[in-house]
Amino acid sequence: MTRGRVEAFSDGVLAIVITIMVLEMKVPHGADWAAVLPLWPVFLSYILSFAHVGIYWNNHHHMFHAVKRVDGPVLWANLHLLFWLSLMPFATGWMGENHFAPLPVALYGGVLIMAAVAYFILVHTLLRLHGGDTAFAKAIGSDFKGKVSVVIYAAAIPLAFVTEWLALAFYVAVAVMWFIPDRRFERVPMER
């Protein structure tokens, strides 16, 4: 089985996720800055979520260009990732509409950690399929950033009930860490 359909389907789902997030932003009733100002939490939530979804799309794209084939378990692992990413509009909307209240911030972190775990599972499902001595496996390496991301999210979720702004700073830190595209796949010559 080739990877093309997985990439096309994933691209479509992620495009819909971003579209839903932007459609959830309501237009203010008023034509001055005073009408826009109350929407800052919604807009900030959108920016953070857009960055996270964009990072997943970018790294998913690079990773799937490094693999030769996919199988049934890879398809299911990919769907698992897309499921968690499809919850981003809900978590984003709830967090923004409630001005970063502790429970919505924690739930947002829950979606982020589950997406990170799902991505980890997808990577390891692809590793199982391609083997440990391939260029793909060499490109993955120890996956330090992936593991650190899960740890940071796990720390941020309970922290949201103490200080939601620090939890949000942790979520931003992970996004900043991943903002530069994952170059692991570009450094290792791929077998085609």
KOLKETI-835641 format. One line per 3 residues: for each residue z, x negated, y of N, C-alpha, C. Coordinates in nm, 3 decimals, decimal comma, padded with zeros to 5 digits. Layout:
REM KOLKETI-835641
Z X Y Z X Y Z X Y; ...
This chain:
REM KOLKETI-835641
00,000 -00,085 -00,117 00,000 00,000 00,000 00,000 -00,090 00,124; -00,080 -00,055 00,223 -00,087 -00,136 00,345 00,015 -00,089 00,448; 00,034 -00,170 00,548 00,136 -00,142 00,648 00,085 -00,054 00,762
-00,046 -00,035 00,775 -00,105 00,035 00,889 -00,050 00,174 00,913; -00,034 00,252 00,808 00,017 00,389 00,826 00,161 00,389 00,869; 00,241 00,295 00,819 00,381 00,285 00,860 00,388 00,255 01,009
00,306 00,161 01,054 00,306 00,125 01,196 00,261 00,242 01,282; 00,155 00,310 01,241 00,102 00,422 01,321 00,203 00,536 01,330; 00,265 00,570 01,217 00,363 00,677 01,217 00,483 00,640 01,303
00,531 00,518 01,287 00,647 00,471 01,364 00,616 00,471 01,514; 00,498 00,423 01,551 00,458 00,425 01,692 00,460 00,567 01,747; 00,410 00,662 01,668 00,408 00,801 01,713 00,547 00,858 01,731
00,635 00,831 01,636 00,773 00,882 01,646 00,843 00,823 01,768; 00,829 00,693 01,788 00,896 00,629 01,901 00,839 00,677 02,034; 00,710 00,704 02,039 00,651 00,760 02,162 00,708 00,899 02,190
00,728 00,978 02,086 00,786 01,111 02,104 00,932 01,100 02,148; 01,007 01,006 02,092 01,147 00,986 02,132 01,155 00,957 02,281; 01,072 00,866 02,330 01,074 00,832 02,473 01,030 00,952 02,557
00,931 01,025 02,510 00,885 01,143 02,583 00,995 01,248 02,593; 01,065 01,272 02,485 01,174 01,371 02,488 01,282 01,326 02,586; 01,314 01,196 02,585 01,418 01,147 02,676 01,380 01,171 02,821
01,255 01,144 02,857 01,216 01,162 02,997 01,206 01,310 03,032; 01,167 01,394 02,938 01,159 01,538 02,965 01,297 01,601 02,981; 01,399 01,537 02,927 01,536 01,587 02,942 01,590 01,565 03,083
01,525 01,478 03,159 01,571 01,453 03,296 01,520 01,567 03,385; 01,611 01,644 03,438 01,576 01,760 03,519 01,547 01,720 03,663; 01,447 01,783 03,720 01,409 01,757 03,859 01,513 01,822 03,951
01,561 01,749 04,052 01,663 01,807 04,141 01,604 01,914 04,232; 01,690 02,007 04,272 01,651 02,111 04,366 01,689 02,063 04,505; 01,592 02,005 04,572 01,616 01,950 04,705 01,523 01,832 04,727
01,494 01,804 04,851 01,397 01,700 04,883 01,460 01,583 04,958; 01,588 01,560 04,937 01,652 01,448 05,005 01,733 01,368 04,903; 01,788 01,253 04,946 01,863 01,167 04,857 01,990 01,234 04,807
02,044 01,324 04,883 02,166 01,394 04,841 02,141 01,476 04,714; 02,019 01,525 04,696 01,985 01,602 04,577 01,967 01,513 04,455; 01,927 01,388 04,479 01,901 01,295 04,369 02,028 01,222 04,324
02,117 01,198 04,416 02,237 01,118 04,388 02,318 01,166 04,268; 02,339 01,295 04,247 02,417 01,337 04,130 02,351 01,306 03,995; 02,223 01,270 03,998 02,151 01,241 03,873 02,163 01,096 03,828
02,235 01,011 03,901 02,240 00,870 03,865 02,290 00,845 03,723; 02,388 00,919 03,669 02,429 00,892 03,531 02,318 00,923 03,430; 02,243 01,029 03,456 02,133 01,066 03,367 02,026 00,958 03,369
01,994 00,910 03,489 01,891 00,807 03,503 01,937 00,675 03,440; 02,062 00,636 03,460 02,114 00,514 03,400 02,113 00,523 03,247; 02,148 00,639 03,194 02,144 00,660 03,049 02,002 00,645 02,996
01,909 00,702 03,071 01,768 00,693 03,032 01,720 00,548 03,031; 01,754 00,472 03,135 01,711 00,332 03,142 01,765 00,253 03,021; 01,893 00,272 02,990 01,953 00,201 02,877 01,886 00,240 02,746
01,861 00,368 02,726 01,800 00,414 02,602 01,653 00,373 02,593; 01,582 00,379 02,704 01,443 00,335 02,705 01,436 00,188 02,664; 01,528 00,107 02,716 01,531 -00,035 02,680 01,557 -00,053 02,530
01,655 00,021 02,477 01,685 00,007 02,334 01,567 00,050 02,246; 01,508 00,164 02,277 01,393 00,211 02,197 01,277 00,113 02,210; 01,253 00,064 02,331 01,146 -00,034 02,352 01,170 -00,162 02,273
01,293 -00,206 02,266 01,326 -00,327 02,189 01,300 -00,304 02,041; 01,340 -00,188 01,990 01,312 -00,157 01,849 01,162 -00,152 01,824; 01,088 -00,089 01,913 00,943 -00,080 01,894 00,882 -00,220 01,892
00,920 -00,304 01,987 00,865 -00,438 01,998 00,893 -00,520 01,873; 01,018 -00,519 01,828 01,054 -00,599 01,711 00,996 -00,540 01,582; 00,988 -00,410 01,574 00,925 -00,343 01,459 00,779 -00,385 01,451
00,712 -00,385 01,565 00,571 -00,426 01,574 00,553 -00,570 01,523; 00,633 -00,663 01,574 00,622 -00,802 01,532 00,653 -00,817 01,383; 00,755 -00,748 01,336 00,794 -00,761 01,197 00,684 -00,710 01,104
00,625 -00,595 01,137 00,524 -00,540 01,046 00,393 -00,616 01,051; 00,371 -00,694 01,154 00,254 -00,780 01,154 00,275 -00,903 01,067; 00,399 -00,927 01,028 00,431 -01,042 00,945 00,435 -01,008 00,796
00,425 -00,881 00,762 00,431 -00,842 00,620 00,292 -00,814 00,567; 00,277 -00,832 00,437 00,148 -00,808 00,374 00,132 -00,664 00,326; 00,241 -00,608 00,275 00,231 -00,475 00,213 00,365 -00,402 00,226
00,362 -00,275 00,195 00,483 -00,194 00,191 00,485 -00,117 00,060; 00,601 -00,065 00,025 00,614 00,018 -00,095 00,702 00,138 -00,062; 00,732 00,218 -00,162 00,814 00,338 -00,142 00,949 00,311 -00,077
01,026 00,215 -00,129 01,155 00,187 -00,064 01,140 00,144 00,083; 01,036 00,071 00,117 01,013 00,033 00,257 00,985 00,158 00,341; 00,906 00,251 00,286 00,878 00,375 00,360 01,007 00,451 00,388
01,095 00,461 00,287 01,221 00,533 00,307 01,314 00,459 00,403; 01,318 00,327 00,394 01,401 00,248 00,487 01,349 00,265 00,630; 01,218 00,271 00,646 01,160 00,291 00,779 01,193 00,431 00,832
01,185 00,531 00,746 01,222 00,667 00,787 01,370 00,674 00,826; 01,453 00,601 00,753 01,596 00,596 00,786 01,615 00,542 00,928; 01,544 00,435 00,963 01,551 00,380 01,098 01,502 00,483 01,200
01,390 00,546 01,172 01,334 00,644 01,266 01,427 00,764 01,284; 01,499 00,802 01,179 01,595 00,912 01,191 01,699 00,880 01,298; 01,758 00,761 01,289 01,863 00,726 01,385 01,807 00,711 01,525
01,688 00,655 01,537 01,626 00,642 01,669 01,589 00,779 01,727; 01,559 00,875 01,640 01,524 01,008 01,689 01,645 01,081 01,748; 01,765 01,033 01,721 01,886 01,091 01,780 01,916 01,035 01,920
01,840 00,936 01,962 01,862 00,875 02,094 01,851 00,978 02,208; 01,754 01,069 02,208 01,749 01,165 02,319 01,875 01,250 02,330; 01,929 01,294 02,216 02,052 01,373 02,219 02,168 01,291 02,274
02,189 01,173 02,217 02,301 01,088 02,259 02,286 01,047 02,406; 02,164 01,018 02,447 02,137 00,979 02,585 02,168 01,095 02,680; 02,117 01,212 02,646 02,138 01,329 02,730 02,285 01,366 02,742
02,356 01,363 02,629 02,498 01,401 02,631 02,579 01,302 02,715; 02,547 01,174 02,699 02,620 01,072 02,773 02,593 01,083 02,924; 02,467 01,102 02,962 02,433 01,111 03,103 02,483 01,238 03,169
02,469 01,350 03,101 02,513 01,478 03,157 02,664 01,485 03,175; 02,737 01,408 03,097 02,883 01,409 03,105 02,938 01,286 03,175; 02,853 01,221 03,253 02,894 01,108 03,339 02,972 01,002 03,264
02,920 00,965 03,146 02,975 00,856 03,066 03,119 00,882 03,022; 03,147 01,004 02,981 03,278 01,038 02,926 03,299 00,962 02,794; 03,424 00,937 02,755 03,451 00,854 02,638 03,383 00,899 02,507
03,393 01,027 02,471 03,335 01,070 02,344 03,182 01,055 02,343; 03,109 01,099 02,446 02,965 01,076 02,445 02,927 00,928 02,442; 03,004 00,842 02,509 02,975 00,698 02,507 02,998 00,643 02,366
03,103 00,689 02,299 03,129 00,647 02,162 03,020 00,696 02,067; 02,979 00,822 02,083 02,872 00,875 01,998 02,743 00,797 02,021; 02,714 00,764 02,145 02,596 00,683 02,176 02,603 00,551 02,099
02,719 00,488 02,099 02,738 00,366 02,022 02,721 00,389 01,873; 02,764 00,506 01,826 02,745 00,540 01,685 02,599 00,546 01,647; 02,517 00,603 01,735 02,372 00,607 01,710 02,316 00,465 01,713
02,361 00,384 01,809 02,312 00,246 01,817 02,349 00,165 01,694; 02,473 00,178 01,647 02,514 00,098 01,530 02,439 00,144 01,405; 02,418 00,274 01,392 02,346 00,323 01,274 02,200 00,280 01,277
02,139 00,277 01,396 02,001 00,227 01,407 01,997 00,078 01,372; 02,097 00,002 01,416 02,101 -00,141 01,384 02,119 -00,163 01,234; 02,204 -00,084 01,171 02,223 -00,095 01,027 02,094 -00,055 00,954
02,029 00,050 01,001 01,903 00,093 00,940 01,796 -00,015 00,953; 01,790 -00,082 01,067 01,694 -00,191 01,086 01,727 -00,305 00,989; 01,854 -00,336 00,974 01,899 -00,440 00,880 01,854 -00,403 00,737
01,870 -00,277 00,700 01,828 -00,231 00,566 01,676 -00,245 00,552; 01,602 -00,207 00,655 01,456 -00,221 00,652 01,415 -00,367 00,634; 01,477 -00,456 00,708 01,447 -00,600 00,695 01,472 -00,646 00,552
01,586 -00,607 00,495 01,619 -00,653 00,361 01,535 -00,585 00,252; 01,487 -00,466 00,279 01,395 -00,401 00,186 01,261 -00,475 00,187; 01,217 -00,516 00,305 01,095 -00,596 00,315 01,112 -00,734 00,252
01,230 -00,794 00,268 01,257 -00,923 00,204 01,251 -00,911 00,051; 01,309 -00,803 00,000 01,305 -00,782 -00,146 01,161 -00,772 -00,195; 01,078 -00,704 -00,118 00,938 -00,684 -00,158 00,858 -00,813 -00,149
00,882 -00,893 -00,048 00,799 -01,012 -00,024 00,856 -01,140 -00,085; 00,982 -01,141 -00,120 01,040 -01,260 -00,181 01,105 -01,353 -00,081; 01,194 -01,436 -00,132 01,274 -01,523 -00,047 01,206 -01,651 -00,003
01,093 -01,686 -00,064 01,028 -01,812 -00,028 00,899 -01,790 00,051; 00,885 -01,674 00,113 00,764 -01,644 00,190 00,783 -01,679 00,338; 00,672 -01,680 00,409 00,678 -01,703 00,554 00,759 -01,593 00,622
00,750 -01,471 00,571 00,828 -01,360 00,626 00,977 -01,389 00,614; 01,022 -01,434 00,497 01,163 -01,466 00,476 01,207 -01,581 00,566; 01,122 -01,680 00,582 01,155 -01,792 00,671 01,168 -01,744 00,815
01,083 -01,651 00,855 01,088 -01,599 00,992 01,217 -01,520 01,016; 01,260 -01,444 00,918 01,384 -01,366 00,931 01,503 -01,460 00,945; 01,506 -01,564 00,865 01,616 -01,660 00,872 01,750 -01,595 00,844
01,850 -01,630 00,922 01,984 -01,576 00,899 02,005 -01,442 00,971; 01,912 -01,402 01,055 01,921 -01,277 01,132 02,051 -01,269 01,211; 02,083 -01,379 01,278 02,208 -01,389 01,354 02,220 -01,277 01,458
02,114 -01,255 01,537 02,122 -01,153 01,642 02,144 -01,014 01,583; 02,083 -00,986 01,469 02,101 -00,856 01,405 02,246 -00,833 01,363; 02,307 -00,936 01,305 02,446 -00,924 01,261 02,542 -00,914 01,380
02,518 -00,994 01,482 02,603 -00,992 01,601 02,594 -00,856 01,671; 02,476 -00,797 01,672 02,457 -00,666 01,735 02,547 -00,562 01,670; 02,552 -00,560 01,538 02,636 -00,464 01,467 02,783 -00,486 01,501
02,826 -00,610 01,507 02,965 -00,642 01,540 02,998 -00,594 01,682; 02,908 -00,618 01,777 02,933 -00,575 01,916 02,940 -00,424 01,925; 02,849 -00,354 01,858 02,853 -00,207 01,859 02,982 -00,157 01,795
03,023 -00,219 01,685 03,145 -00,176 01,616 03,268 -00,195 01,707; 03,267 -00,297 01,789 03,378 -00,318 01,883 03,371 -00,220 01,999; 03,251 -00,187 02,042 03,233 -00,101 02,160 03,270 00,045 02,133
03,249 00,094 02,014 03,273 00,236 01,986 03,419 00,275 02,010; 03,517 00,209 01,948 03,656 00,247 01,980 03,695 00,211 02,124; 03,632 00,108 02,177 03,661 00,067 02,314 03,622 00,176 02,414
03,525 00,260 02,378 03,482 00,369 02,466 03,597 00,463 02,499; 03,696 00,474 02,411 03,810 00,562 02,435 03,917 00,496 02,523; 03,904 00,366 02,544 03,996 00,292 02,629 03,934 00,273 02,767
03,815 00,218 02,768 03,740 00,197 02,893 03,591 00,209 02,863; 03,537 00,323 02,896 03,396 00,350 02,863 03,300 00,253 02,933; 03,339 00,201 03,049 03,250 00,110 03,122 03,236 -00,024 03,050
03,342 -00,070 02,985 03,332 -00,193 02,908 03,248 -00,170 02,781; 03,264 -00,054 02,720 03,181 -00,020 02,605 03,034 -00,019 02,644; 03,004 00,042 02,759 02,866 00,042 02,809 02,817 -00,100 02,836
02,904 -00,185 02,888 02,867 -00,325 02,912 02,831 -00,394 02,780; 02,901 -00,360 02,673 02,868 -00,416 02,542 02,729 -00,369 02,497; 02,698 -00,240 02,519 02,566 -00,188 02,482 02,456 -00,258 02,562
02,484 -00,280 02,690 02,388 -00,351 02,776 02,373 -00,495 02,728; 02,482 -00,559 02,690 02,477 -00,697 02,643 02,386 -00,712 02,521; 02,394 -00,617 02,429 02,306 -00,622 02,312 02,161 -00,606 02,356
02,135 -00,514 02,446 01,998 -00,495 02,495 01,946 -00,622 02,561; 02,029 -00,686 02,642 01,988 -00,810 02,709 01,960 -00,918 02,605; 02,045 -00,925 02,502 02,027 -01,025 02,397 01,891 -01,009 02,327
01,847 -00,885 02,310 01,722 -00,857 02,240 01,603 -00,838 02,333; 01,627 -00,837 02,464 01,520 -00,803 02,558 01,400 -00,896 02,544; 01,425 -01,023 02,525 01,314 -01,115 02,501 01,267 -01,088 02,359
01,138 -01,061 02,341 01,089 -01,027 02,207 01,126 -01,131 02,102; 01,148 -01,083 01,983 01,189 -01,168 01,873 01,074 -01,262 01,837; 01,089 -01,388 01,867 00,983 -01,488 01,847 00,987 -01,550 01,707
01,079 -01,505 01,623 01,088 -01,565 01,489 00,955 -01,556 01,415; 00,885 -01,446 01,433 00,762 -01,425 01,358 00,646 -01,504 01,417; 00,656 -01,541 01,543 00,550 -01,617 01,606 00,562 -01,767 01,576
00,683 -01,813 01,545 00,706 -01,955 01,519 00,666 -01,998 01,378; 00,665 -01,905 01,285 00,636 -01,938 01,146 00,494 -01,891 01,115; 00,408 -01,980 01,065 00,271 -01,938 01,029 00,277 -01,835 00,917
00,212 -01,724 00,937 00,216 -01,616 00,838 00,102 -01,632 00,737; 00,133 -01,591 00,614 00,032 -01,592 00,508 -00,047 -01,461 00,518; -00,172 -01,470 00,522 -00,256 -01,349 00,527 -00,344 -01,339 00,407
